[in-house]
Each structure stands twice: as C-alpha cells, then as structure tokens.
Amino acid sequence: MHLLSLGLRFNLTRIRDFFGYGRMVKKFILASLIFALLSSCYYSVYSNAYPHLKKIRVEPFGNRSAEFALSENALNALSASIRNDGRLKQVTQDPDCSLEGEIISFEEKIYSYDSANQVQDYQLILNLSVTFTDLVKNEVIYENKGLRVTELYSVAPGSTARFNSKEEALSEIFNNIFKTVIQNSLEAW
C-alpha cells in the first residue's frame, strides 16, 4: 500500500511539474508576442503606390471663370490639404511631382426653396482640368480634363446642407479635389 501511494504521489508530482512547465511556456509565448507587436509591427492607413515621390510643387491654377479669386483659393486650399496629409512635402524647387490645373467654369445656382418660397440652399459647381505628374519618371499619373465637383450651402434655417457659407462649401470642394487626385494617384492599386 505504501508503495502504491509513493507511486501515485510521484505521478501527481510529475503531472504538476508538467503543467507548471506548460504555464511557463505560455507566459514565454505571450511575452514574445507582446514584444513582437510593440517593437516591429506597424500599420498605416495610407498607402503609397509611388514611394519615390516625396516632394510636390503645386502650380497656380488657371482660371477661365468669372470668379476672380478662385485660382488663389484653389492654390491655398490644396497647399493646406497637402500639408495636413503629410505624405508629400510642398516645395518650389526640385520637386518629384507636380499638381496643376485649370478652372474651366464655376456656377452658383439656387438648389432649393423653403415652404415660403424663399431660397434655402445654393449649389456650387466647379468644373476643372487637373493633372498630377511624376517628374522623376516623366509620366502623368492622373489626369482628368472634366472633373466636376459640387457642394451645397444653406442661406436659411431648416436647411439640410452641411455648410452655412459659400466659403465653407468652396473649402470642401477643394478638399474633395485633393482627395480625388490622391486616391487616383498615390493610393492607386
């Protein structure tokens, strides 16, 4: 009987040692995974199909519309979008790529009326030609000669438009132009 209890005790000790060893292995694996995640894994929501492009020059846009300051507004808004995005550094000399365009037309028209037949919303419509060029490889990456961007702004309460002024709507139009160019160039798959 005494030998049986010694054998059972020996087996239980070996089993406990075995499972204790398993916990050590699990802790080691867990620590290794945490270390790997913290030290070497990196993910960015931005992709860059042209990693050699680091510097951009934004050319002043031509303006065929009757809206005088529109080309200057376009240059300022697109420059701000590039700075905020951070993938490209804006320069005036030795760029890797360039963004240029021409405003073909600009319209501001009544979009909706309220129940008292008063103007509630206006729609801004900007038609332009835009070209994004890789100057290193001397190739056009994105070109759209008929890009049309629209946005609404409200002038009366009760409107569903996102913007309350012409300036805010124009700013959003230029932001959308930047997104369109980037999505069709740097983010192209």
N, C-alpha and C positions, 0 to 999 in steps of 0.2 A: 504494500500500500504506500509505503514511504517512497519507494522508487517511482511509483506512478505519479505521486504529487510532485516529485522533483522533475520528472519529465514534462508534466503539464506546465509547471512553473517555468521551466526552461523554454518551452514552446511559446508561452504567453510573452515572455521577455523578448524573444526573437521577433514575435509579431509586432509588439510595441516599438521595438527598435526599428523595424522595417517601416512602419507607418510614420514614425518620428522622422526618419530619413526622408520619407516622401514629402513631409511638410517643409523640410529644408530645401528640397529640390524645387518645390512650388514657390517658395519665397525667393529663391535664386532666379527662377524664370521670370517671376513678376518684377523683380528689381531690374533684370536685364531689359525687359520690355519697356518699363518706365524710362530707363536710361536712354534706350534707342529712340523713343518718342520725343523726349526732350532735347536730345542732342543732334539728331540727324534728320528728322522728318520735317519738311517744310512744304507748305501748300499755298499757292497764291490763287486768287480768283481771276487774276489777269493772266492771259497767255500772250505770247508774242511770236507771231509767225515769222517775223523778221528780226532776229536777235541782234543783228549788226547795226540796226537803226537806233541811235542814241540821241541824236541832236536834230531838231527840226527848225526850219525857218518858215514863218507864216507870212506870206506875201499880202500886201494890201489888196483887198478885193476891188475889182472894177464895179461900177455902178451905173446901170442903164435905167434905173428907176428915177422917179421924180422926188423920192425921199432923200434929201441931201446928205444927212449924217449916217446913213445906213451902212456904208462901207467901213467907216471908222468904228461904228458899233460892232460890226461883224469882227473886225480885227481885234478889238479889245475883248470881246466875249470869248472868241476862240482862243486867244492867248491865255485868258484866265482858266478856261477849261483844260488846256494843256498843262498849265502849272498845277492845277488841282489834281489832275490824273496822275502825274508823276512819272509816267513811263518814258517820256521824251523831254529833253531839256531844250528850251527855246533859245536859239542863238540867231545872230545876224550874219556871222561869218563861218565858213567851213561846215555847213550842215550836212547831215547824212540823208535827209529827206526834206521835202517841201510841201506845203499846202497852199494852194492858190485857187482862186475862183472869181466868178463874176456874177453879180446880182443882175438877173435878167429882168425881173419885174417884181413889184411889191403892190399888194392890194390890201385895203382895209374896207371891209364891207359889213353891212348890217347882217347879223346872223339870226337874231330872234327878237320878238316883241313880247311885252308883258300883256296882261289882260286889259290894261287901259290903253293899249296900242302905242306904248312908249318903247323906245329902243331899250332892250335889256342886255344884249350881247353883241359884240363885234367879232369878226373873224379876220385874223391877219393871214395873208397868203404870201409866201416868199418863194419865188422860182429862181433857181440859180444853177450855175455850172460850177462844179468843183473837181479839182484834180489833186491827188496825193501821189507824189513821185519819189521813188527810191533813187537818190542821186549817186549812191555808191555803185549800183548795178545799172544805172541809167535806164530805168524802166518805170512805166506808170503802173502803180499798184492798184489804184482805184480812180475811176473817172465816171462822173455822172453829169451829163450836159443838160439834163432836165429834172434835177432834183426839186421836188415841191414839198415844202414844209408848212403846216398850218397850225394855228393855235387860237383859242378863244380868250376874250377877256370881257368882264362884266362892267356895265356902267350904271346898273340899277340893282337894288336889293332883290333877293329872291332868285338870283341867277344861279345856274349850276356850273358856270365856268370856274376853273381853278384859279384864275388870275384876276386881279382887280384893276390892273392898269395896262396900258399899251406897252410900257417899258418892261414890266414883268413878263408879259407874253412874248415880246421880242427876245428877251434874255433866254426864255425857254426854247424858242425857235433855234437860236444859235447853239444852245446846249444840245438840242436834238441833231443838228447838223454835225457837230463834233462826234456824237455817239454813232451816227450813221457812217461817217468816214472811218472811225476807229474800228467799228465792228466789221467793216468790209475791207479793212487793210491789215492792221496789226493783229486782229483777232480772227482773221480768216483761217479756216481749217483747210 
